[in-house]
Amino acid sequence: MELKFARTDIEAKPKKVELSKIEQMVEKNDSIIFYFDRENSHKDLLELQDYFEAKGKSFYMSEVKFGLSDNEYMYQVHIVS
């Protein structure tokens, strides 16, 4: 599975990350927060949730709006051991 991190600039393209890299970051920290781009499908993020919950982690996801337009949002994911 490949997901896209949130953009740091409106004009920039989102950076891609593999599930294995996310898992490595989660294993290094007891609690970690990721921001994913709106280009990710909600279905992929739910699969990510299922993956980490199967490993015994707590998973919290929400949409974060940063503007007035409907497409100005990102996903915030908090994974806790």
C-alpha positions in Angstrom: 0.0 0.0 0.0 1.2 3.4 -0.9 -0.1 6.6 0.7 0.7 10.3 0.2 1.8 12.7 3.0 0.1 16.1 3.1 1.6 18.8 1.0 3.7 21.4 2.6 3.0 23.9 -0.2 -0.2 24.3 -2.2 1.7 24.1 -5.5 3.8 21.1 -4.5 3.0 17.4 -5.2 2.4 15.2 -2.2 5.3 12.8 -1.2 4.5 9.1 -1.4 5.3 6.7 1.4 5.1 2.9 1.6 3.3 1.0 4.4 6.6 -0.5 5.5 8.1 2.9 6.1 5.0 4.0 8.1 5.3 0.8 10.2 9.0 1.5 10.9 8.1 5.0 12.2 5.3 3.7 14.4 7.6 1.0 15.9 10.2 3.7 16.9 7.6 5.8 18.7 4.9 5.0 21.3 2.6 7.7 19.8 2.9 9.3 16.4 0.8 11.7 14.3 0.8 11.6 10.5 -0.9 14.1 8.1 -2.0 12.6 4.8 -3.1 14.4 1.6 -6.6 14.6 0.4 -5.7 12.6 -2.7 -5.6 9.5 -0.6 -8.8 7.5 -0.8 -10.8 7.1 2.4 -10.9 3.4 1.7 -7.0 3.2 1.8 -7.0 5.0 5.1 -9.5 2.6 6.5 -7.3 -0.3 5.4 -4.4 1.4 7.2 -6.6 1.6 10.3 -7.5 -2.1 10.0 -3.8 -3.0 9.6 -2.6 -1.2 12.8 -5.6 -2.2 14.9 -4.9 -5.8 14.0 -1.4 -5.3 15.4 -3.0 -4.0 18.7 -2.5 -0.3 18.1 -5.0 2.4 18.7 -5.9 4.4 15.6 -7.6 7.8 15.5 -8.4 9.6 12.2 -10.0 12.9 11.5 -10.3 15.5 8.7 -8.5 18.7 9.2 -9.8 21.7 7.2 -7.3 24.5 6.6 -9.4 26.7 4.3 -13.0 27.6 3.3 -13.0 25.6 0.1 -14.4 22.0 0.1 -11.1 20.6 -1.2 -8.9 22.3 1.4 -8.5 19.5 3.9 -6.1 16.8 5.0 -6.4 13.6 7.1 -4.8 13.5 10.5 -3.9 10.0 11.8 -2.8 9.4 15.3 -1.4 5.9 16.1 -0.8 4.9 19.7 0.8 1.8 21.0 
